[in-house]
């Protein structure tokens, strides 16, 4: 069964450093998403992406964050200058199309720890 | 705005007990509803879904029925196993993003 994959599974970085989290969505999916889950808290939407553009973003997704689809398979989330509060699990998701009836499929997540 | 509320945990049950995790939602329109499960140290897995009113989603012995009149999507299982120990998230699809409830931690003891 096709699945969303993410790398790395864990990343430790120093405050102020840039990190890039990578995702490979399901191959025939056209819509891509990033979510994060701070330890012990709920999963929060960050951004949605379609046709090489951001469709929607949350208040969390400020200028420190960016997303990119650098090639036909990868989808990346970059944090330019990490803060301690960026420590969280980051989930990538994809779906065939948008709309209230679509299912988003999630990757296994990248656990980011900012020291 | 759209939101999901679910019963607070943690919930501890003995093996073979009956499980109910309550979930209610607020939404404009008629979103699809989901239950996702997160096993310890792992990512989010889709457990089941329902796309319209009165639909019943089911998987691995878990069931949930989309109740428009009560705006609910309660998760049930007749006989839980130790391997069901996980965090369960109720969620809805608000067109371009999934909105999650806070999660309910379930521990099943032998």
Interface residues (C-beta under 8 A of the other chain):
Chain A: X6 X33 X35 X41 X42 X43 X44 X45 X48 X55 X56 X58 X89 X91 X93 X98 X99 X100 X101 X102 X103 X104 X105 X106 X107 X108 X109
Chain B: X29 X30 X31 X32 X34 X36 X42 X43 X44 X45 X46 X49 X51 X52 X89 X93 X94 X95 X96 X97 X98 X99 X100 X101 X102 X103
